[in-house]
């Protein structure tokens, strides 16, 4: 009985004794395996920690794990007692492709300190094709068995703020999660495509925070995954596709070992998924009788117009500002082009959008700045700008009218003979101030007949210039031949030009709406650019080693992280474009921006 109490006391004080000790972690795995063969990857830690952070090559698939086991040992040597605690984390893996692979060091954290294991090298040999096929079927069956349906303990829903609206009127779609289980993380989230809607994401915290909520008399942990503001682009019945979530559940397992409860118990992990039902929205067409200046704006708006001056001289400039403020489908609004006097030269407007997306819709302002240049003196009137919109609250069209301005233009410093400008194009050119247009006037440069050109100053000047130009062309050609002989240098030099051609292909696919082909073209442009710029074979580049290569070239870590994220997004969206978390245009712009930054960094 005394020994029992001594052992119990030692086990109780063990965590406090081990706290100040250095944590050690070791990894074990077979050196050689075959394709399709199951094997164990084991990490041993001599302290109480969470599961280690590991990063496996793509050639390995995790069938189960980590399985956790715990052992405690007490040794008394020469009257001195040593107590040790060991945790073992076991993963069951299967090799999918032959080759030599390296598993990077695993990491564990304890009291703010990080411990790393050594890296593990595994050689994967080719296996028997029939054995590989049978093993693959077993793996698929095992994975299907591990993924469970959510049922009443875990489900997701698409909640909409309203389901009967006008075309162009906004609604808010909230993607929400309900669970009564203990979630350890998410494996996959597939978002709706929102076909028939123009969608804008509402900013939400990246970390999903679960809140307690009463649902039909049951308490659930609920969390908002995403929020969108949707603007229907056509009338009729529009369907919001379901979205699917796969999550990892951490469930406690009962054990007959009395010490398991003391040390936190045993847990098992499995995957659970659920798909939301389809949601239908009824979209009403806009009423008849729309004004001539109506171009699809729906919401509630106000209009302001102003000029920076009303008196100026000919050929000087003035600025007309048109500011549209309100809430509604602002990003889809096009302001009708104002009419300007024919004597004014007008440049394309500078557009300044300031729009915020909130649960109440898109609100803010869009400012159009027109640069105007009057070419003749006189008094001119700028007609008021008109803008029409449909207000769903009052169910009526409303027309806004800006202020008209009288512009006094004085005599400028230019010639009286000038072109008359009509709106945006220089057309109907007329010569003002004269009735006769001479064929040629001034010094005609006439010379006496029978004049010999050879030997004159002009002859020698042309001769010297021609000789010098020939020498320059030969030197440039010699330099080009020398550069072409250096294939690596030419490949590096033309990397940016080749990537731009590939991005043009991606732009064509984006315009055609072929998202999958666009993502594939962007990946080809990125990998081709990196291979040319780093002068290595494209097959040797991988997601894991490209970061190290760019670091050696002095590329900042921020650009490398954006590049890796872009590659991951494209790879994911390449096979599931509808589940992409970023819209296609944003991904295309990010690719062009990152290649431009890499071009400045890599010399």
C-alpha positions as a Python dict, from the first residue, in 0.01 Angstrom:
ca = {
    (1, 'X'): (0, 0, 0),
    (2, 'X'): (289, 234, 79),
    (3, 'X'): (440, 167, -263),
    (4, 'X'): (108, 247, -428),
    (5, 'X'): (89, 590, -257),
    (6, 'X'): (450, 665, -343),
    (7, 'X'): (381, 581, -708),
    (8, 'X'): (64, 797, -711),
    (9, 'X'): (247, 1096, -561),
    (10, 'X'): (526, 1062, -816),
    (11, 'X'): (279, 1054, -1105),
    (12, 'X'): (100, 1363, -969),
    (13, 'X'): (417, 1573, -947),
    (14, 'X'): (553, 1440, -1279),
    (15, 'X'): (401, 1716, -1501),
    (16, 'X'): (544, 1989, -1275),
    (17, 'X'): (887, 1830, -1273),
    (18, 'X'): (887, 1784, -1650),
    (19, 'X'): (779, 2144, -1718),
    (20, 'X'): (1122, 2292, -1684),
    (21, 'X'): (1295, 2018, -1878),
    (22, 'X'): (1396, 2041, -2241),
    (23, 'X'): (1153, 1868, -2480),
    (24, 'X'): (1292, 1608, -2718),
    (25, 'X'): (1117, 1461, -3023),
    (26, 'X'): (1234, 1176, -3245),
    (27, 'X'): (1084, 1032, -3563),
    (28, 'X'): (1091, 678, -3700),
    (29, 'X'): (981, 525, -4033),
    (30, 'X'): (1099, 246, -4265),
    (31, 'X'): (1388, 336, -4494),
    (32, 'X'): (1239, 152, -4792),
    (33, 'X'): (874, 83, -4883),
    (34, 'X'): (683, -18, -5197),
    (35, 'X'): (412, 173, -5380),
    (36, 'X'): (76, 84, -5223),
    (37, 'X'): (237, -53, -4905),
    (38, 'X'): (111, 71, -4570),
    (39, 'X'): (370, 179, -4314),
    (40, 'X'): (390, 363, -3983),
    (41, 'X'): (539, 705, -3919),
    (42, 'X'): (605, 735, -3543),
    (43, 'X'): (708, 1040, -3341),
    (44, 'X'): (806, 1009, -2974),
    (45, 'X'): (799, 1306, -2737),
    (46, 'X'): (928, 1302, -2378),
    (47, 'X'): (674, 1560, -2253),
    (48, 'X'): (300, 1625, -2251),
    (49, 'X'): (233, 1816, -2579),
    (50, 'X'): (-14, 1838, -2863),
    (51, 'X'): (34, 1637, -3183),
    (52, 'X'): (345, 1743, -3377),
    (53, 'X'): (321, 1968, -3682),
    (54, 'X'): (432, 1766, -3985),
    (55, 'X'): (451, 1834, -4357),
    (56, 'X'): (435, 1526, -4579),
    (57, 'X'): (533, 1502, -4948),
    (58, 'X'): (244, 1475, -5195),
    (59, 'X'): (348, 1115, -5272),
    (60, 'X'): (220, 999, -4928),
    (61, 'X'): (-144, 965, -4822),
    (62, 'X'): (-248, 962, -4455),
    (63, 'X'): (-485, 672, -4389),
    (64, 'X'): (-523, 733, -4015),
    (65, 'X'): (-368, 918, -3730),
    (66, 'X'): (-234, 1046, -3521),
    (67, 'X'): (-292, 764, -3277),
    (68, 'X'): (-168, 863, -2932),
    (69, 'X'): (-22, 634, -2667),
    (70, 'X'): (142, 724, -2338),
    (71, 'X'): (392, 555, -2108),
    (72, 'X'): (546, 648, -1775),
    (73, 'X'): (864, 494, -1636),
    (74, 'X'): (1030, 529, -1294),
    (75, 'X'): (1391, 419, -1231),
    (76, 'X'): (1580, 410, -899),
    (77, 'X'): (1959, 387, -941),
    (78, 'X'): (2191, 417, -640),
    (79, 'X'): (1913, 569, -435),
    (80, 'X'): (1830, 833, -700),
    (81, 'X'): (1491, 826, -863),
    (82, 'X'): (1429, 926, -1232),
    (83, 'X'): (1077, 962, -1370),
    (84, 'X'): (1003, 1003, -1743),
    (85, 'X'): (689, 1051, -1950),
    (86, 'X'): (674, 951, -2318),
    (87, 'X'): (402, 1022, -2574),
    (88, 'X'): (392, 832, -2902),
    (89, 'X'): (210, 973, -3208),
    (90, 'X'): (154, 715, -3483),
    (91, 'X'): (45, 787, -3840),
    (92, 'X'): (-47, 517, -4090),
    (93, 'X'): (65, 619, -4440),
    (94, 'X'): (64, 468, -4787),
    (95, 'X'): (308, 552, -5067),
    (96, 'X'): (153, 650, -5400),
    (97, 'X'): (451, 723, -5627),
    (98, 'X'): (804, 574, -5653),
    (99, 'X'): (1108, 789, -5577),
    (100, 'X'): (1329, 923, -5298),
    (101, 'X'): (1142, 1147, -5054),
    (102, 'X'): (1234, 1355, -4751),
    (103, 'X'): (995, 1422, -4464),
    (104, 'X'): (1096, 1757, -4307),
    (105, 'X'): (1150, 1783, -3929),
    (106, 'X'): (834, 1771, -3718),
    (107, 'X'): (776, 2042, -3458),
    (108, 'X'): (614, 2045, -3112),
    (109, 'X'): (563, 2335, -2874),
    (110, 'X'): (589, 2327, -2495),
    (111, 'X'): (578, 2631, -2264),
    (112, 'X'): (667, 2865, -2549),
    (113, 'X'): (966, 2657, -2663),
    (114, 'X'): (977, 2469, -2994),
    (115, 'X'): (1148, 2133, -3043),
    (116, 'X'): (1226, 1973, -3380),
    (117, 'X'): (1290, 1616, -3482),
    (118, 'X'): (1534, 1508, -3748),
    (119, 'X'): (1428, 1473, -4110),
    (120, 'X'): (1338, 1126, -4240),
    (121, 'X'): (1443, 985, -4580),
    (122, 'X'): (1224, 717, -4738),
    (123, 'X'): (1286, 535, -5065),
    (124, 'X'): (968, 422, -5242),
    (125, 'X'): (1006, 132, -5488),
    (126, 'X'): (767, 34, -5765),
    (127, 'X'): (507, -216, -5649),
    (128, 'X'): (302, -486, -5817),
    (129, 'X'): (27, -319, -6032),
    (130, 'X'): (-242, -561, -5914),
    (131, 'X'): (-139, -513, -5552),
    (132, 'X'): (-140, -134, -5600),
    (133, 'X'): (-492, -143, -5746),
    (134, 'X'): (-625, -358, -5462),
    (135, 'X'): (-455, -137, -5206),
    (136, 'X'): (-600, 176, -5370),
    (137, 'X'): (-951, 28, -5350),
    (138, 'X'): (-896, -50, -4982),
    (139, 'X'): (-772, 302, -4916),
    (140, 'X'): (-1068, 459, -5092),
    (141, 'X'): (-1305, 238, -4895),
    (142, 'X'): (-1133, 332, -4571),
    (143, 'X'): (-1147, 701, -4652),
    (144, 'X'): (-1515, 680, -4745),
    (145, 'X'): (-1585, 507, -4416),
    (146, 'X'): (-1400, 780, -4226),
    (147, 'X'): (-1611, 1061, -4377),
    (148, 'X'): (-1946, 1074, -4199),
    (149, 'X'): (-2265, 1262, -4273),
    (150, 'X'): (-2344, 1547, -4039),
    (151, 'X'): (-2707, 1473, -3955),
    (152, 'X'): (-2856, 1673, -3669),
    (153, 'X'): (-2523, 1715, -3489),
    (154, 'X'): (-2350, 1899, -3772),
    (155, 'X'): (-2506, 2090, -4063),
    (156, 'X'): (-2460, 2403, -4275),
    (157, 'X'): (-2711, 2646, -4420),
    (158, 'X'): (-2729, 2941, -4662),
    (159, 'X'): (-2942, 3208, -4497),
    (160, 'X'): (-3073, 3494, -4714),
    (161, 'X'): (-3208, 3825, -4588),
    (162, 'X'): (-3504, 3811, -4829),
    (163, 'X'): (-3626, 3589, -5110),
    (164, 'X'): (-3854, 3821, -5311),
    (165, 'X'): (-3677, 4123, -5461),
    (166, 'X'): (-3649, 4336, -5775),
    (167, 'X'): (-3381, 4286, -6038),
    (168, 'X'): (-3072, 4481, -5925),
    (169, 'X'): (-3190, 4501, -5562),
    (170, 'X'): (-2949, 4355, -5310),
    (171, 'X'): (-2987, 4071, -5062),
    (172, 'X'): (-2742, 3930, -4806),
    (173, 'X'): (-2644, 3561, -4812),
    (174, 'X'): (-2488, 3424, -4491),
    (175, 'X'): (-2305, 3089, -4499),
    (176, 'X'): (-2347, 2948, -4149),
    (177, 'X'): (-2230, 2641, -3960),
    (178, 'X'): (-2419, 2457, -3681),
    (179, 'X'): (-2255, 2191, -3466),
    (180, 'X'): (-2288, 2004, -3139),
    (181, 'X'): (-1954, 1830, -3188),
    (182, 'X'): (-1600, 1931, -3096),
    (183, 'X'): (-1434, 2050, -3417),
    (184, 'X'): (-1056, 2043, -3461),
    (185, 'X'): (-1048, 2220, -3800),
    (186, 'X'): (-1171, 2220, -4160),
    (187, 'X'): (-1050, 2002, -4446),
    (188, 'X'): (-1245, 2147, -4737),
    (189, 'X'): (-1503, 2420, -4798),
    (190, 'X'): (-1680, 2448, -5134),
    (191, 'X'): (-1857, 2779, -5180),
    (192, 'X'): (-2160, 2843, -5407),
    (193, 'X'): (-2100, 2990, -5753),
    (194, 'X'): (-2395, 3236, -5721),
    (195, 'X'): (-2493, 3192, -6085),
    (196, 'X'): (-2712, 3481, -6203),
    (197, 'X'): (-2590, 3714, -5927),
    (198, 'X'): (-2320, 3978, -5905),
    (199, 'X'): (-2165, 3904, -5566),
    (200, 'X'): (-1942, 4101, -5332),
    (201, 'X'): (-1798, 3950, -5016),
    (202, 'X'): (-1860, 4124, -4683),
    (203, 'X'): (-1550, 4138, -4468),
    (204, 'X'): (-1570, 3885, -4183),
    (205, 'X'): (-1307, 3768, -3930),
    (206, 'X'): (-1072, 3504, -4076),
    (207, 'X'): (-1093, 3305, -3752),
    (208, 'X'): (-1440, 3153, -3725),
    (209, 'X'): (-1579, 3225, -3378),
    (210, 'X'): (-1849, 2984, -3255),
    (211, 'X'): (-2140, 3120, -3048),
    (212, 'X'): (-2409, 2935, -2856),
    (213, 'X'): (-2752, 2955, -3020),
    (214, 'X'): (-3094, 2802, -2958),
    (215, 'X'): (-3216, 2614, -3267),
    (216, 'X'): (-3558, 2452, -3228),
    (217, 'X'): (-3503, 2395, -2857),
    (218, 'X'): (-3149, 2255, -2905),
    (219, 'X'): (-2828, 2441, -2819),
    (220, 'X'): (-2576, 2454, -3105),
    (221, 'X'): (-2238, 2614, -3154),
    (222, 'X'): (-2284, 2836, -3461),
    (223, 'X'): (-2036, 3030, -3670),
    (224, 'X'): (-2048, 3250, -3980),
    (225, 'X'): (-1814, 3122, -4252),
    (226, 'X'): (-1879, 3389, -4519),
    (227, 'X'): (-2119, 3673, -4597),
    (228, 'X'): (-2203, 3803, -4943),
    (229, 'X'): (-2407, 4088, -5087),
    (230, 'X'): (-2586, 3958, -5399),
    (231, 'X'): (-2735, 4161, -5685),
    (232, 'X'): (-2959, 3957, -5921),
    (233, 'X'): (-2879, 4024, -6288),
    (234, 'X'): (-3198, 3880, -6438),
    (235, 'X'): (-3556, 3823, -6333),
    (236, 'X'): (-3728, 3492, -6264),
    (237, 'X'): (-3648, 3209, -6023),
    (238, 'X'): (-3276, 3209, -5935),
    (239, 'X'): (-3121, 2922, -5742),
    (240, 'X'): (-2825, 2955, -5505),
    (241, 'X'): (-2623, 2636, -5527),
    (242, 'X'): (-2547, 2450, -5203),
    (243, 'X'): (-2213, 2487, -5031),
    (244, 'X'): (-2031, 2195, -4869),
    (245, 'X'): (-1810, 2179, -4560),
    (246, 'X'): (-1581, 1896, -4450),
    (247, 'X'): (-1461, 1930, -4091),
    (248, 'X'): (-1244, 1725, -3856),
    (249, 'X'): (-1410, 1612, -3534),
    (250, 'X'): (-1207, 1545, -3220),
    (251, 'X'): (-1396, 1294, -3005),
    (252, 'X'): (-1297, 1160, -2667),
    (253, 'X'): (-1266, 782, -2638),
    (254, 'X'): (-1340, 592, -2321),
    (255, 'X'): (-1052, 397, -2171),
    (256, 'X'): (-1014, 139, -1895),
    (257, 'X'): (-680, 289, -1794),
    (258, 'X'): (-740, 498, -1475),
    (259, 'X'): (-446, 724, -1556),
    (260, 'X'): (-581, 829, -1899),
    (261, 'X'): (-837, 1063, -1743),
    (262, 'X'): (-566, 1218, -1528),
    (263, 'X'): (-346, 1295, -1832),
    (264, 'X'): (-625, 1430, -2050),
    (265, 'X'): (-777, 1110, -2187),
    (266, 'X'): (-765, 955, -2532),
    (267, 'X'): (-914, 1107, -2844),
    (268, 'X'): (-993, 994, -3197),
    (269, 'X'): (-1040, 1205, -3508),
    (270, 'X'): (-1269, 1158, -3804),
    (271, 'X'): (-1405, 1366, -4092),
    (272, 'X'): (-1764, 1483, -4110),
    (273, 'X'): (-1934, 1673, -4391),
    (274, 'X'): (-2265, 1832, -4479),
    (275, 'X'): (-2415, 2011, -4778),
    (276, 'X'): (-2666, 2292, -4751),
    (277, 'X'): (-2996, 2268, -4939),
    (278, 'X'): (-3050, 2476, -5252),
    (279, 'X'): (-3201, 2820, -5194),
    (280, 'X'): (-3443, 2984, -5439),
    (281, 'X'): (-3487, 3360, -5480),
    (282, 'X'): (-3778, 3515, -5670),
    (283, 'X'): (-3658, 3813, -5875),
    (284, 'X'): (-3920, 4054, -6010),
    (285, 'X'): (-3859, 4249, -6329),
    (286, 'X'): (-3847, 4629, -6303),
    (287, 'X'): (-4172, 4814, -6379),
    (288, 'X'): (-4235, 4959, -6725),
    (289, 'X'): (-4202, 5329, -6797),
    (290, 'X'): (-3831, 5374, -6722),
    (291, 'X'): (-3689, 5721, -6811),
    (292, 'X'): (-3456, 5756, -7110),
    (293, 'X'): (-3158, 5822, -6879),
    (294, 'X'): (-3215, 5500, -6679),
    (295, 'X'): (-2934, 5245, -6719),
    (296, 'X'): (-3006, 4986, -6450),
    (297, 'X'): (-2930, 5170, -6124),
    (298, 'X'): (-3133, 5034, -5832),
    (299, 'X'): (-3120, 5183, -5482),
    (300, 'X'): (-3130, 5533, -5337),
    (301, 'X'): (-2891, 5797, -5474),
    (302, 'X'): (-2809, 6168, -5480),
    (303, 'X'): (-2622, 6371, -5744),
    (304, 'X'): (-2381, 6665, -5711),
    (305, 'X'): (-2209, 6858, -5992),
    (306, 'X'): (-1946, 7132, -5976),
    (307, 'X'): (-1678, 7309, -6186),
    (308, 'X'): (-1350, 7449, -6062),
    (309, 'X'): (-1389, 7773, -6263),
    (310, 'X'): (-1645, 7956, -6475),
    (311, 'X'): (-1410, 8210, -6639),
    (312, 'X'): (-1101, 8117, -6837),
    (313, 'X'): (-917, 8180, -7162),
    (314, 'X'): (-931, 7971, -7476),
    (315, 'X'): (-706, 7661, -7469),
    (316, 'X'): (-703, 7662, -7087),
    (317, 'X'): (-861, 7372, -6898),
    (318, 'X'): (-1144, 7338, -6650),
    (319, 'X'): (-1271, 7037, -6456),
    (320, 'X'): (-1632, 6923, -6426),
    (321, 'X'): (-1697, 6696, -6127),
    (322, 'X'): (-2000, 6470, -6109),
    (323, 'X'): (-2043, 6289, -5774),
    (324, 'X'): (-2299, 6010, -5734),
    (325, 'X'): (-2365, 5914, -5370),
    (326, 'X'): (-2595, 5656, -5215),
    (327, 'X'): (-2651, 5285, -5162),
    (328, 'X'): (-2744, 5013, -5407),
    (329, 'X'): (-2575, 4848, -5701),
    (330, 'X'): (-2310, 5123, -5720),
    (331, 'X'): (-2044, 4906, -5881),
    (332, 'X'): (-2278, 4824, -6169),
    (333, 'X'): (-2383, 5184, -6235),
    (334, 'X'): (-2271, 5370, -6549),
    (335, 'X'): (-2328, 5746, -6551),
    (336, 'X'): (-2485, 5871, -6876),
    (337, 'X'): (-2234, 6069, -7085),
    (338, 'X'): (-2301, 6443, -7050),
    (339, 'X'): (-2337, 6660, -7358),
    (340, 'X'): (-2073, 6928, -7416),
    (341, 'X'): (-2046, 7223, -7658),
    (342, 'X'): (-1881, 7145, -7990),
    (343, 'X'): (-1601, 7396, -7922),
    (344, 'X'): (-1490, 7199, -7614),
    (345, 'X'): (-1229, 6927, -7630),
    (346, 'X'): (-1328, 6655, -7382),
    (347, 'X'): (-1106, 6383, -7235),
    (348, 'X'): (-1217, 6052, -7087),
    (349, 'X'): (-1329, 6100, -6726),
    (350, 'X'): (-1117, 6004, -6427),
    (351, 'X'): (-1331, 5776, -6208),
    (352, 'X'): (-1279, 5766, -5831),
    (353, 'X'): (-1494, 5497, -5660),
    (354, 'X'): (-1522, 5496, -5280),
    (355, 'X'): (-1754, 5204, -5205),
    (356, 'X'): (-1794, 4994, -4889),
    (357, 'X'): (-1975, 4661, -4884),
    (358, 'X'): (-2190, 4619, -4571),
    (359, 'X'): (-2486, 4399, -4473),
    (360, 'X'): (-2711, 4684, -4586),
    (361, 'X'): (-2562, 4671, -4936),
    (362, 'X'): (-2295, 4863, -5123),
    (363, 'X'): (-2281, 5225, -5015),
    (364, 'X'): (-2047, 5514, -5086),
    (365, 'X'): (-1980, 5738, -5383),
    (366, 'X'): (-1838, 5748, -5736),
    (367, 'X'): (-1680, 6070, -5862),
    (368, 'X'): (-1633, 6140, -6234),
    (369, 'X'): (-1386, 6417, -6325),
    (370, 'X'): (-1406, 6549, -6684),
    (371, 'X'): (-1120, 6759, -6819),
    (372, 'X'): (-1256, 7020, -7065),
    (373, 'X'): (-1057, 7255, -7292),
    (374, 'X'): (-1249, 7529, -7478),
    (375, 'X'): (-1085, 7617, -7810),
    (376, 'X'): (-1267, 7945, -7886),
    (377, 'X'): (-1378, 8251, -7698),
    (378, 'X'): (-1739, 8308, -7615),
    (379, 'X'): (-2006, 8220, -7360),
    (380, 'X'): (-2102, 7855, -7337),
    (381, 'X'): (-2355, 7664, -7130),
    (382, 'X'): (-2283, 7319, -6983),
    (383, 'X'): (-2610, 7128, -6983),
    (384, 'X'): (-2710, 6966, -6654),
    (385, 'X'): (-2622, 6599, -6600),
    (386, 'X'): (-2926, 6372, -6559),
    (387, 'X'): (-2932, 6036, -6380),
    (388, 'X'): (-3227, 5804, -6324),
    (389, 'X'): (-3265, 5511, -6085),
    (390, 'X'): (-3532, 5279, -5947),
    (391, 'X'): (-3606, 5300, -5574),
    (392, 'X'): (-3737, 4960, -5452),
    (393, 'X'): (-3863, 5117, -5128),
    (394, 'X'): (-4107, 5347, -5312),
    (395, 'X'): (-4132, 5120, -5620),
    (396, 'X'): (-4085, 5423, -5843),
    (397, 'X'): (-3831, 5564, -6087),
    (398, 'X'): (-3664, 5889, -5992),
    (399, 'X'): (-3460, 6127, -6208),
    (400, 'X'): (-3187, 6347, -6061),
    (401, 'X'): (-3071, 6660, -6240),
    (402, 'X'): (-2742, 6834, -6181),
    (403, 'X'): (-2664, 7206, -6204),
    (404, 'X'): (-2608, 7385, -6534),
    (405, 'X'): (-2306, 7616, -6568),
    (406, 'X'): (-2235, 7925, -6782),
    (407, 'X'): (-1870, 7930, -6889),
    (408, 'X'): (-1716, 8255, -7012),
    (409, 'X'): (-1416, 8194, -7237),
    (410, 'X'): (-1190, 8486, -7319),
    (411, 'X'): (-951, 8526, -7608),
    (412, 'X'): (-651, 8298, -7580),
    (413, 'X'): (-294, 8328, -7703),
    (414, 'X'): (-335, 8078, -7990),
    (415, 'X'): (-399, 8134, -8360),
    (416, 'X'): (-741, 8231, -8489),
    (417, 'X'): (-725, 7937, -8725),
    (418, 'X'): (-815, 7629, -8521),
    (419, 'X'): (-1005, 7306, -8540),
    (420, 'X'): (-1362, 7272, -8414),
    (421, 'X'): (-1395, 6976, -8182),
    (422, 'X'): (-1717, 6777, -8160),
    (423, 'X'): (-1750, 6579, -7841),
    (424, 'X'): (-1480, 6308, -7814),
    (425, 'X'): (-1343, 6289, -8168),
    (426, 'X'): (-1175, 6550, -8386),
    (427, 'X'): (-1408, 6546, -8687),
    (428, 'X'): (-1552, 6796, -8936),
    (429, 'X'): (-1224, 6989, -8953),
    (430, 'X'): (-1278, 7341, -9090),
    (431, 'X'): (-1029, 7623, -9154),
    (432, 'X'): (-1154, 7944, -8998),
    (433, 'X'): (-1023, 8292, -9082),
    (434, 'X'): (-935, 8249, -9451),
    (435, 'X'): (-1117, 8181, -9777),
    (436, 'X'): (-828, 8052, -9989),
    (437, 'X'): (-607, 7758, -9899),
    (438, 'X'): (-273, 7786, -10082),
    (439, 'X'): (-96, 7474, -10204),
    (440, 'X'): (237, 7600, -10069),
    (441, 'X'): (362, 7933, -9942),
    (442, 'X'): (684, 8080, -9802),
    (443, 'X'): (1035, 7980, -9912),
    (444, 'X'): (996, 7721, -10186),
    (445, 'X'): (1368, 7624, -10193),
    (446, 'X'): (1408, 7667, -10572),
    (447, 'X'): (1751, 7590, -10724),
    (448, 'X'): (1912, 7670, -11057),
    (449, 'X'): (1906, 7400, -11320),
    (450, 'X'): (2214, 7179, -11398),
    (451, 'X'): (2339, 7204, -11036),
    (452, 'X'): (2580, 6915, -10947),
    (453, 'X'): (2502, 6751, -10611),
    (454, 'X'): (2827, 6546, -10589),
    (455, 'X'): (3094, 6715, -10376),
    (456, 'X'): (2859, 6957, -10203),
    (457, 'X'): (2844, 6997, -9825),
    (458, 'X'): (2508, 6821, -9811),
    (459, 'X'): (2653, 6527, -10007),
    (460, 'X'): (2943, 6478, -9761),
    (461, 'X'): (2708, 6519, -9462),
    (462, 'X'): (2478, 6246, -9594),
    (463, 'X'): (2779, 6027, -9677),
    (464, 'X'): (2928, 6056, -9325),
    (465, 'X'): (2589, 6001, -9158),
    (466, 'X'): (2527, 5692, -9374),
    (467, 'X'): (2868, 5549, -9294),
    (468, 'X'): (2822, 5609, -8922),
    (469, 'X'): (2474, 5453, -8928),
    (470, 'X'): (2615, 5145, -9107),
    (471, 'X'): (2885, 5102, -8840),
    (472, 'X'): (2627, 5136, -8561),
    (473, 'X'): (2401, 4875, -8723),
    (474, 'X'): (2693, 4632, -8759),
    (475, 'X'): (2793, 4678, -8394),
    (476, 'X'): (2436, 4621, -8276),
    (477, 'X'): (2404, 4312, -8495),
    (478, 'X'): (2733, 4177, -8359),
    (479, 'X'): (2609, 4230, -8004),
    (480, 'X'): (2281, 4051, -8083),
    (481, 'X'): (2467, 3753, -8231),
    (482, 'X'): (2681, 3733, -7919),
    (483, 'X'): (2377, 3750, -7692),
    (484, 'X'): (2193, 3484, -7893),
    (485, 'X'): (2492, 3255, -7850),
    (486, 'X'): (2443, 3277, -7473),
    (487, 'X'): (2124, 3070, -7447),
    (488, 'X'): (2091, 3101, -7069),
    (489, 'X'): (2117, 3476, -7078),
    (490, 'X'): (1864, 3503, -7360),
    (491, 'X'): (1628, 3271, -7177),
    (492, 'X'): (1648, 3489, -6863),
    (493, 'X'): (1611, 3808, -7064),
    (494, 'X'): (1300, 3689, -7247),
    (495, 'X'): (1134, 3536, -6938),
    (496, 'X'): (911, 3839, -6876),
    (497, 'X'): (813, 3869, -7244),
    (498, 'X'): (717, 3501, -7266),
    (499, 'X'): (516, 3519, -6942),
    (500, 'X'): (320, 3818, -7074),
    (501, 'X'): (221, 3617, -7384),
    (502, 'X'): (98, 3335, -7161),
    (503, 'X'): (-95, 3578, -6944),
    (504, 'X'): (-263, 3710, -7260),
    (505, 'X'): (-390, 3355, -7317),
    (506, 'X'): (-524, 3355, -6959),
    (507, 'X'): (-693, 3691, -7025),
    (508, 'X'): (-869, 3548, -7331),
    (509, 'X'): (-996, 3250, -7127),
    (510, 'X'): (-1110, 3490, -6851),
    (511, 'X'): (-1303, 3697, -7103),
    (512, 'X'): (-1459, 3382, -7249),
    (513, 'X'): (-1565, 3264, -6901),
    (514, 'X'): (-1346, 2949, -6910),
    (515, 'X'): (-1221, 2969, -6550),
    (516, 'X'): (-1058, 2626, -6549),
    (517, 'X'): (-855, 2700, -6863),
    (518, 'X'): (-765, 3042, -6723),
    (519, 'X'): (-621, 2896, -6402),
    (520, 'X'): (-422, 2643, -6606),
    (521, 'X'): (-282, 2922, -6828),
    (522, 'X'): (-181, 3126, -6519),
    (523, 'X'): (2, 2824, -6372),
    (524, 'X'): (187, 2770, -6702),
    (525, 'X'): (284, 3138, -6709),
    (526, 'X'): (415, 3131, -6348),
    (527, 'X'): (607, 2802, -6371),
    (528, 'X'): (743, 2892, -6717),
    (529, 'X'): (856, 3234, -6594),
    (530, 'X'): (1031, 3089, -6286),
    (531, 'X'): (1200, 2817, -6494),
    (532, 'X'): (1329, 3072, -6748),
    (533, 'X'): (1430, 3328, -6486),
    (534, 'X'): (1609, 3075, -6263),
    (535, 'X'): (1751, 2892, -6570),
    (536, 'X'): (1644, 2547, -6460),
    (537, 'X'): (1419, 2277, -6600),
    (538, 'X'): (1049, 2338, -6524),
    (539, 'X'): (1013, 1973, -6414),
    (540, 'X'): (1262, 2040, -6131),
    (541, 'X'): (1045, 2316, -5983),
    (542, 'X'): (801, 2225, -5707),
    (543, 'X'): (593, 2416, -5458),
    (544, 'X'): (835, 2312, -5183),
    (545, 'X'): (1168, 2414, -5341),
    (546, 'X'): (1068, 2729, -5530),
    (547, 'X'): (1061, 2931, -5207),
    (548, 'X'): (1421, 2841, -5120),
    (549, 'X'): (1538, 2925, -5473),
    (550, 'X'): (1371, 3266, -5463),
    (551, 'X'): (1520, 3339, -5121),
    (552, 'X'): (1866, 3276, -5268),
    (553, 'X'): (1787, 3540, -5530),
    (554, 'X'): (1702, 3793, -5256),
    (555, 'X'): (1325, 3793, -5310),
    (556, 'X'): (1138, 3921, -4999),
    (557, 'X'): (944, 3664, -4795),
    (558, 'X'): (618, 3857, -4846),
    (559, 'X'): (635, 3816, -5225),
    (560, 'X'): (724, 3445, -5186),
    (561, 'X'): (422, 3387, -4959),
    (562, 'X'): (190, 3560, -5208),
    (563, 'X'): (337, 3347, -5490),
    (564, 'X'): (284, 3021, -5297),
    (565, 'X'): (-72, 3123, -5208),
    (566, 'X'): (-144, 3210, -5572),
    (567, 'X'): (-11, 2871, -5688),
    (568, 'X'): (-225, 2691, -5426),
    (569, 'X'): (-537, 2888, -5523),
    (570, 'X'): (-485, 2814, -5894),
    (571, 'X'): (-421, 2444, -5832),
    (572, 'X'): (-735, 2423, -5619),
    (573, 'X'): (-954, 2625, -5856),
    (574, 'X'): (-816, 2446, -6163),
    (575, 'X'): (-1016, 2134, -6080),
    (576, 'X'): (-1300, 2305, -5894),
    (577, 'X'): (-1345, 2658, -6039),
    (578, 'X'): (-1683, 2699, -5869),
    (579, 'X'): (-1522, 2646, -5527),
    (580, 'X'): (-1253, 2910, -5573),
    (581, 'X'): (-1236, 3152, -5282),
    (582, 'X'): (-1117, 3441, -5499),
    (583, 'X'): (-1283, 3562, -5818),
    (584, 'X'): (-1107, 3495, -6148),
    (585, 'X'): (-1027, 3857, -6225),
    (586, 'X'): (-857, 3905, -5886),
    (587, 'X'): (-644, 3593, -5939),
    (588, 'X'): (-542, 3715, -6286),
    (589, 'X'): (-446, 4061, -6153),
    (590, 'X'): (-250, 3902, -5863),
    (591, 'X'): (-55, 3685, -6111),
    (592, 'X'): (44, 3984, -6326),
    (593, 'X'): (139, 4184, -6015),
    (594, 'X'): (356, 3907, -5867),
    (595, 'X'): (541, 3845, -6196),
    (596, 'X'): (607, 4219, -6221),
    (597, 'X'): (750, 4226, -5866),
    (598, 'X'): (966, 3918, -5930),
    (599, 'X'): (1101, 4080, -6246),
    (600, 'X'): (1224, 4374, -6036),
    (601, 'X'): (1378, 4147, -5770),
    (602, 'X'): (1551, 3879, -5983),
    (603, 'X'): (1832, 4020, -6194),
}
